Amino acid sequence: MVEPMSDVQEIRAALSEFWAATGSTPLPVLSTVDSPAPDDRSAFRTGLAAATSVAAVQASVAELTGSQPEAIDRSLALAGFTTHTLVDGEGFPKWNSLSGHYRTGDGRFVQLHCNFPHHAAGAAKRLGADLERSAFEKAMLQWNAFELEAALIEDGMICAAYRTLSEWEDHPHAATVANLPIVSMKPLALGSPAPAKEGIAPLSGVRVIDCSRVLAGPVAGNTLANLGADVIRVGADHLPHVELCVIATGAGKRNTSIDLRTSEGRESFVQLVRDADLVIDAFRPGALAQYGFGPEEIAAISDRTSVVQVCAFDWEGPWGGRRGFDSIVQSTTGIALAGMEMAGSDTPTHLPVQVLDYATGLFAAAAAIRCVHHTRTVGGSNNAKLSLIRTRNWFCGLGGPVPFEPGSIVPDSSQTATIDSDFGTLEMVRPFIGEWQHGPQHLGTSAPTWHHRH
C-alpha cells in the first residue's frame, strides 16, 4: 500500500516542474507551519496551489540569499489570494454590475468581464442594449453562446462561453497549450556576473519596471516590492485601470505615467530600462513590442535586464494573444462548470479566489528572483514566460474535481494588518514574506526615475 504524501511532500512535488524549468540548483528543503490545512471551498486543490506558489517565492529568496526557506503558512497563503481590502473600514466593490454570467438563447451560459468601461460599452453595442443588467439579460436570449463569444472577441471585447472540461479538451487551443511548461525560461543576453547591492532586504538595490494592470502582473511586482526591490509601476494616463488592483497590489510601489506613443515617452522608458534589473511585461501580448520594447530590444538596451512576461491565453495557438482574465479562463476551460456540477448548483460556480492570477503572479515573482540570482552568479539576462492558461493546466493537474461545499474564504484578524496610504487606512492580508515598504500611492504620482541604489 502506498502511503499518502505529507503536506510538504505534496508541495514539493507540485513545485518541482517550476523549479526545474527556471534554474539548475536543487530545490531547498521546505517546511510548513504546524497548523491545520485550510478549507479551500473548491472542487480543485486551491489550497495546495496557493501554498506551492508561495513556496516558489520563499525557495527563490532562500537561493538568492543563501538561507533556508521560511516555513509555509498554508492558511496565510490561501488568505492572501482573497484580494481582501478594506478602505477606512469599508469594503471595495470587485465587479461591475454588468460583469458575470448570463444565460443565452441556446440554454448555455456566457461570462462578460466589464470592469473596464470600454468593455461594458462594447458589449452593449454588440447586444443593442442599454448599460443595464436586465437589458443585457434580455438581449442575451437572442444569441447562441459560442456565436456571441466569437462576435465580442472579434470586437476586441472580453467574453467567454462556458465549456465543460471535456469540451475544452477537444478545443484546438487546448491541444496547443496542453504540454507547455508552467514557465518557459530562455537566455536573453550574455554578460559578466553582477554583484549584489548592499541592503537589509533580500532584494535591496534591485530595480523593477512593472508594466501591468490586472492582476497577475501586479501581484508579481507587489511581491518583489515587499522583498525590498525598487518597483516603479508604469502606466499611461489614457489607459483605464481597476482601482481595487491599484490598492490591493500597490504597497511598496511607485507609480509613474509614460505615454509610449510619444518619442519623449519612449526615451523615458529607455532611461528606466538602462538601469533596470527586471521588466515585468504583463500588458497584452505585443503592447510593449509595438513601441520597440520586446524582450530582445530590451536586451539590446541593457544586457543585465531580465524580462518576465505574463499573459492570459499564451502566445501560441489559435487563441495566442487573446485578451483574458482569471475568471474568463476558468469559464472557458471547464473549471466553472466542473465547480457547478461538484457543488450541485444550477449556475456556474467559480473558484472562491482568483487562483490563476495569484499563483501566476507569485510564480512570475519567483522566476524574476531566479533571474536576479542568475545575473549575479552567471551574468547576463533571461526571458521568462508565464500565462494563466499554463497555470490552469498545472492547477488542474494537482487533483479534482471533487464534491465540495461552496463558500467564501475570509481572512481572520491574525492574517490581516493595516497601513496608511494615499487612499486612506487600508486593511489587507499581511505579506507571507517580506514587509510593506509603504502604502499604495495614486497613479502618476512619481517621476520616471530610479531611487539611488543602497
N, C-alpha and C positions, 0 to 999 in steps of 0.2 A: 504494500500500500504506500502511495506517495504522500509524504507529509505536506500539509498546506504551507505555503510560504509565509514567513513573518512579514510584518508591515515594512520593515527595512528592506527585506529581500524583494518584495513587490516593487517598491520604489526604485531600487537599484536596477531591477530587470526592465522597468518602464523607462528608465533614464539611459539605458545602455546604447540605444540607437543614436540618440542625440550626442552622447559623449564621444562615441566612435566617429561620428560624422564631422565633428568640429575640432578635433585635436588628436594627439598620439599618446598622451600620458594616461596611465591607469586611473580609473575612477577612484577618488578618495573614499575612505571609509565613511559611511553615512550612519546617522543615528536619529532617533525620534524622541521627542518629549514624551515622558511616560504619562499619557492621558488617553482616554477612550477615543477611537476614531469617530469623527462627526457623522451624523446622519446627513447624507448628501442629497436626499429628496429627489432622486433621479433614477431613471431607468438604466443609466450608464455609470461608469466609475468616475464620477465627478470629483469626489474627494481625493482619489488616487491621482488624477490629472493635476489637481491643484498642488498636492504635496510634491509631485515629481517635478513640476516646472519650478517650484520654489527651490527644490533640491538642486536643480541645474544651476541656479544663480549662486547658491551657497557653495557648491562644489567649485564653480569657476572662480569665485573670490578666494577660496582656500588655495587653489592652484596658483593664483596670481601673487598671493601674499606669503605662500609657504607655510600655511597654518592648517589646522583641521577644520572641516566644515562645522558650522553651528548646527545644533540639533534641530530637526524639522518639527515644527509645531503644526500638526495636521489641521487642527481646528482653526488656528490663526490663518493658515494658508487658505482654507476654504472661505473664511470670513472676508479675507482680502479680495475675493472675487465678486463681492456683492455690490460694489460701487456705492457703499453706504456713505452718504454725505448729508450732513445737516448744516445749514447756514443760519447762524444765530438761533439755533434750536428748531428750525423749520426744515421739513423735507424739501427735496428738489424734484420737480417732475422729470421723469426719464423719457417719456414718449409723447410725441404729438398725438392729438386725439384721432388723427386720420391714419396713424400707423396701426399695424396689427393685421389680423386675419379677417378675410371676408369669404362668404360662400358665393360661388359663381353659378351660372345657369346650368352647368352640367353636373352639379352636385358636389363638385370638388371645392378645395379651398385655395386661395392665393393670399400672399402676405405683401403688404405695402410697407415701405420704410419712408416716412415723410417728415423726419426730424429736420431736414433742410427745407426751407420754404420753397425752393425751386423744384424739389421733388414732389411736394404736395401740389404745386401749381401745374406741373407737367402731367401728373396723374389725373387731375381734374379736367385738364384739356382733352386728354385722350378719352376719358369716360363721358365727356359732355355734361359734367355735373358740377354743382356748386361745391365750395370748400366746406362741406358739412358731412358728418359721418352718415347720417341717414340717406343723404343724396348719393353718396358713394355706394352704400349697401344696395340701393335700388338699381343703380346703373350696373353693378357687378352681375346682376341676374341676366343681363343681355349678353354675357360673354362666356366663352369656353376658357377654362383656366390657362391652358397652355398657349392659346392664341393671345390672351391678354398679356401673359408673361412676355411673349415674343414681341408684341407691339410696344409695350412700355420699355423693354430693353432697347429696341430699335430707336425709341425716342430719347435714349440716354437717361432713362429713369431707373428706379430700383423696384423690382417686383420679382416674386418667386412663387411658382406653382408648387404646392406641397406634394412631395413624392414619397412613396414608401421606400424602405431600404432596398427592396428588390428592384423597384422601378429605377432607383438611382444606379444600382449596379449594372443595369443594362444601358445606361446612358453613355454616349461616346466620350464625353469629357471624363466620366468616372474611370473609363478604361485607360485614358491618357495619364491620369494622375495617380492611379492605384499604387504604382510601385515607386513613386518618387520618395526620396528620403525625407525625414521630417525637416531637415535643413540641408541645403547644399552649400558647401564651402570651397572656394577656389582662390588661388593666389591672384592678386591684382598687380602688385609691383614688387620688385626686389629692392632690398636696402640693407643697411647696416643696423645691428641692434640699437634700439633707442632706450637709454637708461630711464628708470622711473624717476619722477619728480618727487621731491620731499613733501611730506604731508602726513597728517594723522590718519585720515580716512583711506580706505582701500583704493579709491580712485582719485585721490588728491592730485591735481595737476592735469587730469585727463579732460580734454575738451571735446564736447559732443554737439553737433548740429542736429537738432531734432526737427525733421520735416514730417509732421504728422498731424492728424486731426482726430480721428475716431478709430478705435480705442486701443488696438494692439500696439501701434507705434507709440502713442503717448504713455502707455504703461511701461514700455521699454525705457524711454527717456526718463520717466519718473523714478524707476528703479536705479538707474545709473546716477541720478541726482542724489538719491538717498545715500548712495555709497561715496559721495563727495565729489563727483565729477562736476565740472562747469558746463551745464547744459543750457544751450540757448535754443529756444523753440522758434523756428522761422515760419511765419505765415505771411499773408498779404491782406491788406485792408479790404480788397474787393471779394475775398473768398468767405463763404459762410462758415460758421462754426457752431458747435454744440457747447453751450456754456457749462453744462454738467461735466463734460470731459475736461474742459479747461480747468475747472476747480478740482475735480476728483483726482486728476493726474498731474496737477500743476505745481505741487510742492517742490521747492528747490530749483525750479526752472526760472530763467529769464525769458521774456517774450519780445521778439522784435518783428517788425514788418519789412519785408523786402519784395518789391514788385519785379519779378524776373522778366517781365515783358519789356522792361526798360534797360538800356545799356548801363545806367547808374546802378540799378538793382543787381544786374549780373556781376558788375565789378565788385559790389559789396559782398556778394556771395563768394566770389573768388578769394577775396581777402580773408573771409572766415575759413574757407577750405584750406588755405595755405598753412594755417596753424592749428587745424583740427586733427584730432586723433580718430574720430569716428563721425560718420554721417549715417543717421537713421533716415532712410527713404521709405516712408510709408504713405506717400501720396499715391494716387492711382498710377498704374504702370505707364511709364513713358512721360509722366508730367515733368520730371526734372530733366530727363534726357532731351526733351524737345528744346530746352534752352541751353543745351551743351553741358549738362551735369549728370550724364550717365556714369556708371562706375569707372569705366576706362578713362573718361575725360577727367574725373576727379583724381584718378591715379596719376594722370599727366600733370596735374597741378601740384599734387603732393604725394610722394611715394610712400608715406607712412600713414596715410589716411584710409582706414578701412571703411567699407560701405556695407551696411546691413539693410537689406530690402525686405519689405513686408507688403503683401497684398492679399486679396480675398481668394480668388479662384486660380491663382498661379499665373505663370507667363506662358505656359504651353497648352496645347489642346484647343478644341473648338471654342471653349469659353475662356481661353487665355486673355488676361487683361480685363475681364468683365468686372464691373464695379460690384461691390457687395459688402455686407456686414455680417457679424456673428449670427444673428438670428436668421438672416436670409440664407446663410449656408446651412444652418440647422433645418430650415424648411425644405430647401432644395434637395438635400441629400438624405432625407428619411428620418433624421433624428426626432423631429417634432411629431411625426405620425407614429413612430415607434413609441414615443412617450405617451401619446393619446391611447394607444392600444394597451400598453402596460399599466396605465393608470385607470383603465376602464372608463375613459372620458368620451364625450362626443364632439369635442373640439380639439384642435391641435394643441399639444402640450410640450412647450419648450423646456429646455434645461432651466433649473432655478436660478442659475447665474450664467454670465457670459464666459463660459469656459474657453471657447475657442479664441476669443480676444485676449483674455488674460494669460492663458497658457502660451499662446504665440508671442505675446509681449514679453513674458518672462524668458522664454527660450531665446528671443531676439536679444534681450539684455545679456543673457549668459553667453550667447555667441559673440556679442560685442566684447565682453570681458576676455574671452579666449582670444579674440583678435588682438586686443591690447597685450596679452601675455606673449603672443607670437611676435608682435612688433618688438617687444622688449628683449626677447630671448633669441630670436632668429633674425628679425628685421623684415622690413617691407610691410605690405598690407594685404588684406583679404577682402573678398566679397562673399557675404553670407546671404542666402535667400530663404525666406520662410513664407508660408501662406496659411490662411485659415483652413483651406481645403486639405493641406498636408497634415496640419494639426488634427483636423477632423478624422482623417484616416487613422492616425496614431491613436487618438482618443477612443474611437470605436473598437480598435484592436485590443483595448485594455479589458473589455468584457461588456456583456449586455447585448440586447436589452433584457431587463428582468422586471417583474411586477414591483411597484413601489407606491408609496402614499405621497401624493403631491403636497407641497407646502413651501413656505418661504424659508430662507436661511437668514437669520437675524443675528448679527454680531452681539455679544454680550459686553457689558461695561469694561471687563478686563481686556478686551480686544480693541477698544477704541481710545482715542486721545483727542485733545483739542489743540488748535493752533490758530493764531491770528493771521488774517490775510487781507488782501485788497477787497475782498467780497464780504468780510465780516468774520466772526468767530466760527471756525469750522470744527465739526466733529466728524472724524473719519477713522477707518481701521488703521491702527498703527503699523508702521513698516515691519515686515518679517525679518529684515536685515537692514542695517544702517539706521539712519535717522533723518527726519525732515530738517533741511538746512534753513528753510524759511517758508512762509505760507505762499499759496498761489498768488500770482500777480496778474493784473489785467494785460490783455493782448496789446502789443505795440508800445509797451512802456519802457523798453530797453533799446539802447543803440546797438547796431550790429557789430559789436566789438567784443573781444575777449577780456576777462579779468586777467590781471597779471598772474603768472604762474606762482605757485607757492615756493 
